[in-house]
């Protein structure tokens, strides 16, 4: 400033000398020349005055600026910009320069004299205005200000790192306003991008055409607009943040599309569209190395499509559960193991062309839901097979048939799925235990119902036994899994229960009977035996070996007239059914009705003597039959008098 004053003084002295020299020569010039020279002198004087005025203004501004700069005496007289000067830098979009000056003030003794936070806030507001204008418009003049924004955010990270490395005043770091600039920028970018994406409203949950149109609009209009800004933000050093916000905005919008009740097909449509966008490089992705690119699929699935993927798996679980429940609901259309396989593999097959990752996740959800279903179905079995539900056709056999179907389906699924040994063991355990429990409950129901049906069967002309057999026939006729290992043992056991209960009812019926009534009972035995045989022939189909049946042996004995033939037949009965006791044979002889008490006892002695040491069969029909002593005879049956 002193040099400028010295220059001004020299300039004015030089001007005075020139004026004095020119005055001496004036009298020697003609008047016209003197007049012309006077005009030139006047103009020159005006020009000098103007230059002097301009120079004085510059000196004044320099002086004023020098007065505004705070001086830090401890740093050797270091000068700092005033807040007014910093604001001018901010207005000129010189954000990095402004940040450096604000930071210098912040570290000096003058920070209490100036509102540092308000200056940082002004920087942030002006930076976000630049970003917002760049996103919403196409002004190429904003590149330099945007570069300054990127440089300022980089500066913030460097300063924050310096503070952490120095472990100094950590509390100040946590409250330092530039610390939140990156988050504020991300929030701003997300808001600006979201305003460019139109909302989607569908009139129907099953309307896929409207959803396809919306996705097409995103692909052809919205995302190209966002991609065109990529180079500008890349040059400004903000590409990573910009890319992150683009994909986060996409993820948020796709999550919005999948809100509410959504079908598997619509979820898959959204998921597949997004993944195809990524594969076709229409999404903004970070720059990966070749090694990172190998993991790109998993990265994208986890980062961008995590919400859509979660919804897809949730819908898969829900639909598989509903279809499995419908498939085994009583009264519904019969299903097969193929139905179960389709339920459990169809959705995995629908996504396998997208990626192996999502295919494996869908398979895992389906297997998990299968285990859940089998577990719950096992506990529902007891309520479905209550004794009083036997009148419902097919309901009693449905769980057993379901177990057969699931066992067959699982056997085939093991060739499709790579299920673990633990999963395989759990599935088989659930199926086996459910089948065993249901089998026991079903047989208990059969036993209970046949007892009720035979209670007064030999005392009344009409009984419930025929109705019982018709109901059983209807149930077994609808059992589809006849070629399984479960079916034949089940039918044999049911036959054994019915025959045993029938013989029990025959041999323990109470009350006196006349000869005519005995003949009527014998005729009833013929009819019942034929009905039982017909029922189980229908259940089994053609068989090489007949089912064991003591009713047939008893009926054949009753119809004999020859004494020796009767003895032989009793021996055969005793041989085939070793658990038949002497008092039971006595009742059979009473039913025969042609022998008195003495002859019956004699015949029984001969029969048992001839059976000593003879190998007997293993069939057991009479062991559980109890004979109570009654007032009509030793055994209390209706035939003893």
C-alpha positions as CSV (number, residue, x, y, z in Angstrom):
1,X,0.0,0.0,0.0
2,X,3.0,2.3,0.7
3,X,4.3,1.7,-2.7
4,X,1.0,2.6,-4.3
5,X,1.0,6.0,-2.3
6,X,4.6,6.7,-3.4
7,X,3.7,6.0,-7.1
8,X,0.8,8.5,-6.8
9,X,3.0,11.2,-5.3
10,X,5.6,10.8,-8.1
11,X,2.8,11.0,-10.7
12,X,1.4,14.2,-9.3
13,X,4.9,15.9,-9.1
14,X,5.6,14.9,-12.7
15,X,2.3,16.5,-13.7
16,X,3.2,19.8,-11.9
17,X,6.6,20.0,-13.7
18,X,5.0,19.4,-17.0
19,X,2.5,22.2,-16.4
20,X,5.3,24.7,-15.4
21,X,7.3,23.9,-18.5
22,X,4.3,24.3,-20.8
23,X,3.5,27.8,-19.2
24,X,6.9,29.2,-20.2
25,X,6.3,28.5,-23.9
26,X,2.8,29.6,-24.1
27,X,3.6,33.2,-25.0
28,X,5.6,32.2,-28.0
29,X,2.7,30.3,-29.8
30,X,0.0,31.9,-32.0
31,X,-3.5,32.3,-30.5
32,X,-5.1,29.5,-32.5
33,X,-2.3,27.1,-31.5
34,X,-2.6,28.3,-27.9
35,X,-6.3,27.6,-28.0
36,X,-5.9,24.1,-29.4
37,X,-3.2,23.3,-26.9
38,X,-5.4,24.5,-24.1
39,X,-8.1,22.1,-25.2
40,X,-5.7,19.2,-25.2
41,X,-4.4,20.2,-21.8
42,X,-8.0,20.3,-20.5
43,X,-8.7,16.8,-21.8
44,X,-5.4,15.5,-20.4
45,X,-6.2,17.0,-17.1
46,X,-9.6,15.3,-17.0
47,X,-8.0,12.0,-17.9
48,X,-5.4,12.4,-15.1
49,X,-8.2,13.2,-12.6
50,X,-10.1,10.1,-13.7
51,X,-7.0,7.9,-13.3
52,X,-6.3,9.4,-9.9
53,X,-9.9,8.8,-8.7
54,X,-9.8,5.2,-9.8
55,X,-6.4,4.7,-8.1
56,X,-7.7,6.2,-4.9
57,X,-10.7,3.9,-4.9
58,X,-8.5,0.9,-5.3
59,X,-6.4,2.2,-2.4
60,X,-9.5,2.6,-0.3
61,X,-10.8,-0.9,-1.1
62,X,-7.4,-2.4,-0.3
63,X,-7.3,-0.5,3.0
64,X,-10.9,-1.6,3.8
65,X,-10.1,-5.3,3.0
66,X,-7.0,-5.1,5.2
67,X,-9.1,-3.7,8.0
68,X,-11.7,-6.5,7.7
69,X,-9.2,-9.4,7.9
70,X,-8.8,-10.7,11.4
71,X,-5.2,-11.0,12.5
72,X,-3.9,-13.9,14.6
73,X,-1.0,-12.5,16.6
74,X,0.1,-15.9,17.7
75,X,0.7,-17.0,14.1
76,X,2.9,-14.2,13.2
77,X,0.2,-11.9,12.0
78,X,-1.7,-14.4,9.8
79,X,-4.8,-12.9,8.1
80,X,-8.2,-14.6,7.6
81,X,-11.0,-13.8,5.3
82,X,-14.1,-12.2,6.8
83,X,-17.4,-13.9,6.8
84,X,-18.6,-11.4,4.1
85,X,-15.7,-12.4,1.9
86,X,-16.4,-16.1,2.5
87,X,-20.0,-15.6,1.6
88,X,-18.9,-14.0,-1.7
89,X,-16.9,-17.2,-2.4
90,X,-19.9,-19.3,-1.7
91,X,-22.1,-17.2,-4.0
92,X,-19.5,-17.7,-6.7
93,X,-19.8,-21.5,-6.2
94,X,-16.1,-21.7,-4.9
95,X,-17.1,-24.2,-2.2
96,X,-13.8,-25.8,-1.6
97,X,-12.0,-22.5,-1.2
98,X,-14.8,-21.3,1.1
99,X,-14.5,-24.5,3.2
100,X,-10.7,-24.0,3.6
101,X,-11.2,-20.5,4.8
102,X,-14.0,-21.5,7.2
103,X,-11.9,-24.3,8.6
104,X,-8.9,-21.9,9.1
105,X,-11.2,-19.6,11.1
106,X,-12.6,-22.6,13.0
107,X,-9.0,-23.5,14.1
108,X,-8.1,-19.9,15.0
109,X,-8.8,-17.7,18.1
110,X,-11.4,-15.8,16.1
111,X,-13.9,-18.6,15.8
112,X,-15.9,-17.1,18.6
113,X,-16.3,-13.9,16.7
114,X,-17.9,-15.6,13.6
115,X,-20.8,-18.1,13.4
116,X,-18.9,-21.0,11.9
117,X,-22.0,-23.3,11.7
118,X,-24.0,-20.7,9.7
119,X,-21.1,-20.5,7.2
120,X,-21.0,-24.3,6.8
121,X,-24.8,-24.3,6.5
122,X,-24.6,-21.7,3.7
123,X,-22.1,-23.8,1.9
124,X,-24.3,-26.8,2.2
125,X,-27.4,-24.9,1.0
126,X,-25.7,-23.5,-2.0
127,X,-24.1,-26.9,-2.9
128,X,-27.5,-28.7,-2.7
129,X,-29.0,-26.0,-4.9
130,X,-26.3,-26.8,-7.5
131,X,-27.0,-30.5,-7.3
132,X,-30.7,-30.0,-7.5
133,X,-30.4,-27.8,-10.6
134,X,-28.1,-30.4,-12.2
135,X,-30.5,-33.3,-11.6
136,X,-33.6,-31.5,-12.7
137,X,-32.2,-29.6,-15.7
138,X,-29.5,-30.0,-18.4
139,X,-27.4,-26.9,-17.8
140,X,-23.8,-27.7,-18.8
141,X,-22.6,-24.6,-17.1
142,X,-23.0,-26.3,-13.7
143,X,-20.1,-28.7,-14.2
144,X,-17.5,-26.5,-12.5
145,X,-19.8,-25.8,-9.4
146,X,-20.6,-29.5,-9.3
147,X,-16.9,-30.3,-9.3
148,X,-16.5,-27.9,-6.4
149,X,-19.3,-29.9,-4.6
150,X,-17.4,-33.1,-5.1
151,X,-14.1,-31.6,-4.0
152,X,-15.8,-30.2,-0.8
153,X,-17.2,-33.6,0.1
154,X,-13.7,-35.1,-0.4
155,X,-12.3,-32.4,1.7
156,X,-14.8,-33.2,4.5
157,X,-13.7,-36.8,4.5
158,X,-10.0,-35.8,4.7
159,X,-10.6,-33.4,7.5
160,X,-12.7,-35.9,9.4
161,X,-9.9,-38.5,9.0
162,X,-7.3,-36.0,10.3
163,X,-9.4,-35.4,13.4
164,X,-9.8,-39.1,14.1
165,X,-6.1,-39.8,13.5
166,X,-5.1,-37.0,15.9
167,X,-7.7,-38.3,18.5
168,X,-8.4,-34.7,19.3
169,X,-11.7,-33.3,20.5
170,X,-13.8,-36.2,19.4
171,X,-16.9,-34.6,20.7
172,X,-16.4,-31.7,18.2
173,X,-16.1,-34.3,15.4
174,X,-19.4,-35.8,16.2
175,X,-21.2,-32.5,16.1
176,X,-19.3,-31.0,13.1
177,X,-21.9,-30.2,10.5
178,X,-19.9,-31.1,7.4
179,X,-19.8,-34.7,8.8
180,X,-23.4,-35.1,7.6
181,X,-23.0,-33.7,4.1
182,X,-22.7,-37.1,2.4
183,X,-25.9,-38.3,4.0
184,X,-27.6,-35.1,3.2
185,X,-26.5,-35.4,-0.4
186,X,-27.8,-38.9,-0.7
187,X,-31.1,-37.9,0.8
188,X,-31.4,-35.0,-1.7
189,X,-30.5,-37.2,-4.7
190,X,-33.0,-39.8,-3.6
191,X,-35.7,-37.2,-3.3
192,X,-34.9,-35.7,-6.7
193,X,-34.8,-39.0,-8.4
194,X,-38.1,-40.2,-6.7
195,X,-39.9,-37.2,-8.1
196,X,-39.0,-38.3,-11.6
197,X,-40.5,-41.8,-11.2
198,X,-44.2,-42.0,-11.7
199,X,-46.4,-43.8,-9.1
200,X,-48.1,-47.1,-10.1
201,X,-51.7,-47.8,-9.4
202,X,-53.2,-51.2,-10.5
203,X,-56.9,-51.8,-10.7
204,X,-56.5,-55.5,-10.0
205,X,-54.0,-57.7,-8.2
206,X,-53.9,-60.1,-11.2
207,X,-53.5,-57.3,-13.9
208,X,-50.0,-57.9,-15.2
209,X,-50.4,-55.9,-18.3
210,X,-50.5,-52.6,-16.4
211,X,-47.4,-53.6,-14.4
212,X,-45.6,-54.5,-17.6
213,X,-46.4,-51.1,-19.1
214,X,-45.1,-49.3,-16.0
215,X,-41.8,-51.3,-16.0
216,X,-41.4,-50.5,-19.7
217,X,-41.8,-46.8,-19.0
218,X,-39.1,-47.0,-16.3
219,X,-36.8,-48.8,-18.7
220,X,-37.3,-46.5,-21.8
221,X,-37.9,-43.1,-20.2
222,X,-37.0,-42.7,-16.6
223,X,-33.7,-44.6,-16.3
224,X,-32.2,-43.1,-19.5
225,X,-32.8,-39.7,-18.0
226,X,-30.9,-40.7,-14.9
227,X,-28.1,-42.4,-16.8
228,X,-27.5,-39.3,-18.9
229,X,-26.3,-37.5,-15.8
230,X,-23.8,-40.2,-15.0
231,X,-20.9,-38.6,-16.9
232,X,-21.4,-35.2,-15.2
233,X,-21.4,-36.7,-11.7
234,X,-18.5,-38.9,-12.6
235,X,-16.4,-35.9,-13.7
236,X,-17.4,-34.1,-10.5
237,X,-16.1,-37.0,-8.4
238,X,-19.6,-38.0,-7.2
239,X,-20.3,-41.1,-9.3
240,X,-20.2,-43.5,-6.4
241,X,-22.8,-41.5,-4.5
242,X,-24.9,-41.0,-7.6
243,X,-24.9,-44.7,-8.5
244,X,-25.7,-45.7,-5.0
245,X,-28.7,-43.4,-4.8
246,X,-30.0,-44.5,-8.3
247,X,-30.0,-48.1,-7.2
248,X,-31.4,-47.3,-3.8
249,X,-34.2,-45.3,-5.4
250,X,-34.9,-48.3,-7.8
251,X,-35.0,-50.7,-4.8
252,X,-37.4,-48.5,-2.9
253,X,-39.7,-48.2,-5.9
254,X,-39.7,-51.9,-6.6
255,X,-40.5,-52.5,-3.0
256,X,-43.4,-50.1,-3.3
257,X,-44.6,-52.1,-6.3
258,X,-44.6,-55.3,-4.3
259,X,-46.5,-53.9,-1.3
260,X,-49.8,-55.5,-0.3
261,X,-51.3,-58.7,-1.6
262,X,-49.1,-59.8,-4.5
263,X,-49.2,-63.0,-6.6
264,X,-46.0,-65.0,-7.2
265,X,-46.2,-64.3,-11.0
266,X,-46.3,-60.5,-10.5
267,X,-43.5,-60.6,-7.9
268,X,-41.5,-62.7,-10.3
269,X,-42.2,-60.3,-13.2
270,X,-40.8,-57.4,-11.1
271,X,-37.8,-59.4,-9.9
272,X,-36.9,-60.7,-13.4
273,X,-37.3,-57.3,-14.9
274,X,-34.9,-55.7,-12.4
275,X,-32.3,-58.5,-12.9
276,X,-32.5,-58.2,-16.7
277,X,-31.9,-54.5,-16.3
278,X,-28.8,-55.3,-14.4
279,X,-27.6,-57.9,-16.9
280,X,-28.1,-55.6,-19.8
281,X,-26.1,-52.9,-18.0
282,X,-29.0,-50.5,-18.0
283,X,-28.6,-50.0,-14.3
284,X,-25.9,-47.8,-12.9
285,X,-23.4,-50.2,-11.3
286,X,-20.1,-49.6,-9.5
287,X,-17.0,-50.3,-11.5
288,X,-16.0,-53.9,-10.5
289,X,-12.7,-55.7,-11.0
290,X,-12.9,-59.0,-12.9
291,X,-12.8,-60.8,-9.5
292,X,-15.6,-58.7,-8.1
293,X,-17.6,-59.2,-11.2
294,X,-17.8,-62.9,-10.4
295,X,-19.8,-62.0,-7.2
296,X,-21.9,-59.4,-8.9
297,X,-25.1,-61.4,-9.0
298,X,-25.1,-62.0,-5.3
299,X,-24.2,-58.3,-4.7
300,X,-27.0,-57.0,-6.8
301,X,-29.6,-59.5,-5.4
302,X,-28.6,-58.5,-1.8
303,X,-28.3,-54.7,-2.4
304,X,-30.9,-53.6,-5.0
305,X,-33.4,-56.4,-5.0
306,X,-33.4,-57.6,-1.4
307,X,-36.9,-56.3,-0.6
308,X,-38.3,-57.7,-3.8
309,X,-36.5,-61.0,-3.2
310,X,-37.9,-61.2,0.4
311,X,-41.4,-60.5,-1.0
312,X,-41.0,-63.2,-3.7
313,X,-39.9,-65.8,-1.1
314,X,-42.8,-64.8,1.3
315,X,-45.3,-65.1,-1.5
316,X,-43.8,-68.5,-2.5
317,X,-44.2,-69.7,1.1
318,X,-47.7,-68.5,1.3
319,X,-48.8,-70.0,-2.0
320,X,-47.1,-73.4,-1.4
321,X,-48.8,-73.6,2.0
322,X,-52.2,-72.8,0.5
323,X,-51.9,-75.3,-2.4
324,X,-50.7,-78.0,-0.1
325,X,-53.7,-77.4,2.2
326,X,-56.1,-77.4,-0.6
327,X,-54.7,-80.6,-2.0
328,X,-55.4,-82.5,1.1
329,X,-58.7,-80.9,2.1
330,X,-61.5,-83.5,2.6
331,X,-64.0,-83.4,-0.2
332,X,-61.7,-81.8,-2.7
333,X,-60.8,-83.3,-6.0
334,X,-58.3,-86.2,-5.6
335,X,-54.7,-85.3,-6.1
336,X,-51.6,-87.3,-6.9
337,X,-47.9,-87.3,-6.1
338,X,-47.4,-85.4,-9.4
339,X,-49.5,-82.6,-7.9
340,X,-47.3,-82.3,-4.9
341,X,-44.2,-82.4,-7.0
342,X,-45.5,-79.6,-9.2
343,X,-46.4,-77.5,-6.1
344,X,-42.9,-77.9,-4.7
345,X,-40.8,-77.6,-7.9
346,X,-42.9,-75.3,-10.1
347,X,-41.7,-72.0,-8.6
348,X,-38.1,-73.1,-8.4
349,X,-38.3,-74.0,-12.1
350,X,-39.9,-70.6,-12.8
351,X,-36.9,-68.7,-11.4
352,X,-34.0,-71.0,-12.4
353,X,-33.3,-69.1,-15.6
354,X,-32.7,-65.9,-13.6
355,X,-29.9,-67.2,-11.3
356,X,-28.9,-70.2,-9.4
357,X,-28.9,-68.1,-6.2
358,X,-32.6,-67.3,-6.3
359,X,-33.4,-70.8,-7.5
360,X,-31.7,-72.3,-4.4
361,X,-33.5,-69.9,-2.1
362,X,-36.9,-70.7,-3.6
363,X,-36.2,-74.5,-3.3
364,X,-35.2,-74.0,0.4
365,X,-38.4,-72.1,1.1
366,X,-40.5,-74.9,-0.5
367,X,-38.7,-77.6,1.4
368,X,-39.1,-75.6,4.7
369,X,-42.8,-75.2,4.0
370,X,-43.2,-78.9,3.3
371,X,-41.7,-79.7,6.7
372,X,-43.9,-77.2,8.3
373,X,-47.0,-78.6,6.6
374,X,-46.1,-82.2,7.6
375,X,-45.5,-81.2,11.2
376,X,-48.9,-79.4,11.5
377,X,-50.7,-82.1,9.5
378,X,-49.5,-84.7,12.0
379,X,-51.1,-82.8,14.9
380,X,-54.3,-82.3,12.9
381,X,-54.6,-86.1,12.2
382,X,-56.2,-86.9,15.6
383,X,-59.0,-84.4,15.2
384,X,-59.7,-85.5,11.6
385,X,-60.0,-89.1,12.7
386,X,-62.3,-88.8,15.7
387,X,-64.5,-91.8,16.2
388,X,-67.7,-89.9,15.5
389,X,-66.5,-88.8,12.0
390,X,-66.6,-92.3,10.5
391,X,-69.9,-91.6,8.8
392,X,-68.1,-89.1,6.6
393,X,-67.2,-91.1,3.5
394,X,-63.4,-91.1,2.8
395,X,-62.6,-88.7,5.6
396,X,-61.1,-91.5,7.7
397,X,-58.8,-92.7,5.0
398,X,-57.7,-89.4,3.7
399,X,-54.7,-88.9,6.0
400,X,-53.5,-92.4,5.3
401,X,-53.7,-91.8,1.6
402,X,-52.1,-88.4,2.0
403,X,-49.1,-90.1,3.7
404,X,-48.8,-92.5,0.8
405,X,-48.9,-89.7,-1.7
406,X,-46.3,-87.6,0.2
407,X,-44.1,-90.6,0.6
408,X,-44.2,-91.3,-3.2
409,X,-43.7,-87.6,-4.0
410,X,-40.8,-87.3,-1.7
411,X,-39.1,-90.3,-3.1
412,X,-39.3,-88.7,-6.6
413,X,-38.3,-85.2,-5.2
414,X,-35.0,-86.6,-3.9
415,X,-33.9,-87.0,-7.5
416,X,-34.8,-83.4,-8.2
417,X,-33.7,-81.6,-5.0
418,X,-30.4,-81.8,-3.4
419,X,-31.9,-82.2,0.1
420,X,-29.6,-82.7,3.0
421,X,-29.6,-86.0,4.9
422,X,-31.2,-84.2,7.9
423,X,-34.1,-82.9,5.8
424,X,-34.6,-86.3,4.2
425,X,-34.7,-87.9,7.7
426,X,-37.2,-85.3,9.0
427,X,-39.5,-85.7,6.0
428,X,-39.6,-89.5,6.3
429,X,-40.0,-89.3,10.1
430,X,-43.0,-87.0,9.8
431,X,-44.7,-89.1,7.1
432,X,-44.1,-92.4,8.9
433,X,-45.2,-91.1,12.3
434,X,-48.3,-89.4,10.9
435,X,-49.2,-92.6,9.0
436,X,-48.8,-94.8,12.1
437,X,-50.8,-92.5,14.2
438,X,-53.6,-92.2,11.7
439,X,-53.6,-95.9,11.1
440,X,-54.1,-96.6,14.8
441,X,-56.9,-94.1,15.1
442,X,-58.6,-95.4,11.9
443,X,-58.5,-99.0,13.2
444,X,-59.9,-97.8,16.5
445,X,-62.8,-96.1,14.6
446,X,-63.4,-99.3,12.7
447,X,-63.5,-101.4,15.8
448,X,-65.9,-99.0,17.6
449,X,-68.3,-98.7,14.6
450,X,-68.5,-102.4,13.9
451,X,-69.2,-103.2,17.6
452,X,-72.1,-100.7,17.4
453,X,-73.3,-102.2,14.2
454,X,-73.3,-105.8,15.5
455,X,-74.7,-105.1,18.9
456,X,-78.2,-106.4,18.2
457,X,-77.4,-107.9,14.8
458,X,-78.6,-111.5,15.7
459,X,-81.7,-110.3,17.6
460,X,-83.2,-108.0,15.0
461,X,-84.2,-108.5,11.4
462,X,-82.6,-105.2,10.4
463,X,-79.4,-103.9,11.8
464,X,-76.7,-101.3,11.0
465,X,-74.2,-103.9,9.9
466,X,-75.1,-103.6,6.2
467,X,-74.9,-99.8,6.4
468,X,-71.5,-100.2,8.0
469,X,-70.2,-102.3,5.2
470,X,-71.6,-99.9,2.6
471,X,-69.9,-97.0,4.2
472,X,-66.6,-98.9,4.4
473,X,-67.0,-99.9,0.7
474,X,-67.5,-96.2,-0.3
475,X,-64.4,-95.1,1.7
476,X,-62.1,-97.8,0.3
477,X,-63.4,-97.3,-3.3
478,X,-62.0,-93.7,-3.2
479,X,-58.6,-94.8,-1.9
480,X,-56.3,-94.1,-4.8
481,X,-53.0,-95.4,-3.5
482,X,-53.9,-99.1,-3.7
483,X,-50.5,-100.1,-5.1
484,X,-48.6,-99.0,-2.0
485,X,-47.1,-101.0,0.9
486,X,-49.6,-99.3,3.2
487,X,-52.8,-100.5,1.6
488,X,-52.7,-104.3,1.7
489,X,-51.7,-104.6,5.4
490,X,-54.4,-102.0,6.2
491,X,-57.1,-104.0,4.5
492,X,-56.0,-107.2,6.0
493,X,-56.2,-105.7,9.5
494,X,-59.6,-104.2,8.8
495,X,-60.8,-107.6,7.6
496,X,-59.4,-109.2,10.8
497,X,-61.2,-106.7,13.0
498,X,-64.6,-107.1,11.3
499,X,-64.4,-111.0,11.3
500,X,-63.3,-111.1,14.9
501,X,-66.1,-108.7,16.1
502,X,-68.6,-110.7,14.0
503,X,-67.6,-114.0,15.6
504,X,-67.6,-112.3,19.0
505,X,-71.2,-111.1,18.4
506,X,-72.3,-114.5,17.1
507,X,-70.9,-116.5,20.0
508,X,-71.9,-114.1,22.8
509,X,-75.4,-113.2,21.7
510,X,-77.8,-113.6,24.8
511,X,-81.3,-115.0,25.0
512,X,-83.0,-118.3,24.3
513,X,-83.5,-119.2,20.6
514,X,-85.9,-121.7,19.1
515,X,-85.0,-124.0,16.2
516,X,-86.7,-121.7,13.7
517,X,-84.7,-118.7,15.0
518,X,-81.5,-120.7,14.8
519,X,-82.2,-121.5,11.2
520,X,-82.8,-117.8,10.6
521,X,-79.5,-116.9,12.2
522,X,-77.7,-119.4,10.1
523,X,-79.2,-117.8,7.0
524,X,-78.1,-114.4,8.2
525,X,-74.6,-115.7,8.6
526,X,-74.6,-116.9,5.0
527,X,-75.7,-113.5,3.8
528,X,-73.3,-111.6,6.0
529,X,-70.4,-113.8,5.1
530,X,-71.0,-113.3,1.4
531,X,-71.2,-109.5,1.9
532,X,-67.9,-109.5,3.8
533,X,-66.2,-111.6,1.1
534,X,-67.5,-109.4,-1.7
535,X,-66.4,-106.2,0.0
536,X,-62.8,-107.3,0.5
537,X,-62.6,-108.9,-2.9
538,X,-63.5,-105.5,-4.3
539,X,-60.9,-103.9,-2.1
540,X,-58.1,-106.2,-3.0
541,X,-59.0,-107.1,-6.6
542,X,-57.8,-110.5,-7.9
543,X,-55.9,-112.5,-5.3
544,X,-54.1,-115.8,-5.4
545,X,-54.6,-116.5,-1.7
546,X,-57.9,-115.9,0.1
547,X,-58.1,-114.1,3.4
548,X,-58.3,-116.1,6.6
549,X,-61.9,-116.4,7.6
550,X,-63.3,-118.5,10.5
551,X,-66.9,-117.5,9.6
552,X,-66.7,-119.7,6.5
553,X,-65.4,-122.7,8.5
554,X,-68.2,-122.3,11.1
555,X,-70.8,-122.0,8.4
556,X,-69.5,-125.1,6.6
557,X,-69.6,-127.0,9.9
558,X,-73.2,-126.0,10.6
559,X,-74.3,-127.2,7.2
560,X,-72.8,-130.7,7.7
561,X,-75.0,-133.7,8.6
562,X,-72.5,-136.6,8.8
563,X,-71.0,-137.1,12.3
564,X,-67.6,-138.2,11.1
565,X,-67.4,-135.2,8.7
566,X,-68.4,-133.0,11.6
567,X,-65.5,-134.3,13.7
568,X,-63.0,-133.8,10.8
569,X,-64.2,-130.3,10.3
570,X,-63.8,-129.4,13.9
571,X,-60.3,-130.7,13.8
572,X,-59.6,-128.5,10.8
573,X,-61.1,-125.5,12.6
574,X,-58.9,-126.2,15.6
575,X,-55.9,-126.7,13.4
576,X,-56.4,-123.4,11.5
577,X,-57.4,-121.3,14.5
578,X,-55.5,-122.7,17.5
579,X,-56.8,-120.0,19.8
580,X,-60.4,-121.3,19.7
581,X,-61.2,-122.7,23.1
582,X,-63.4,-125.7,24.1
583,X,-66.3,-123.5,25.3
584,X,-66.3,-121.7,22.0
585,X,-66.5,-125.0,20.1
586,X,-69.3,-126.0,22.4
587,X,-71.3,-122.9,21.3
588,X,-70.7,-123.7,17.7
589,X,-72.0,-127.3,18.3
590,X,-75.0,-125.7,20.0
591,X,-75.7,-123.5,17.0
592,X,-75.5,-126.7,14.9
593,X,-78.4,-127.9,17.0
594,X,-78.4,-131.6,16.1
595,X,-76.6,-132.9,19.1
596,X,-77.5,-133.1,22.8
597,X,-75.2,-132.2,25.6
598,X,-73.7,-135.7,26.1
599,X,-73.0,-136.0,22.4
600,X,-71.4,-132.6,22.2
601,X,-69.1,-133.3,25.1
602,X,-68.1,-136.7,23.6
603,X,-67.3,-135.1,20.2
604,X,-65.3,-132.4,21.9
605,X,-63.2,-135.0,23.8
606,X,-62.5,-136.9,20.6
607,X,-61.5,-133.7,18.7
608,X,-59.1,-132.5,21.3
609,X,-57.5,-135.9,21.7
610,X,-56.8,-136.1,18.0
611,X,-55.3,-132.6,18.0
612,X,-52.7,-133.3,20.6
613,X,-49.2,-133.0,19.0
614,X,-50.6,-131.7,15.7
615,X,-48.9,-128.6,14.4
616,X,-51.4,-125.7,14.4
617,X,-51.7,-122.5,12.4
618,X,-50.9,-119.0,13.7
619,X,-54.1,-117.2,13.0
620,X,-55.7,-115.5,16.0
621,X,-59.4,-114.7,15.9
622,X,-60.9,-116.1,19.2
623,X,-58.3,-115.1,21.8
624,X,-60.1,-111.9,22.7
625,X,-63.6,-113.4,22.8
626,X,-64.9,-113.5,26.4
627,X,-67.8,-115.8,27.3
628,X,-69.8,-114.7,30.4
629,X,-71.9,-117.2,32.4
630,X,-75.5,-116.4,32.1
631,X,-78.9,-117.6,33.4
632,X,-79.6,-119.5,30.2
633,X,-76.7,-121.9,30.4
634,X,-73.0,-122.4,31.2
635,X,-71.8,-120.0,28.5
636,X,-74.8,-117.6,28.5
637,X,-75.2,-117.6,24.7
638,X,-78.6,-117.6,23.0
639,X,-78.3,-121.2,21.9
640,X,-77.7,-122.9,25.2
641,X,-80.8,-124.0,27.1
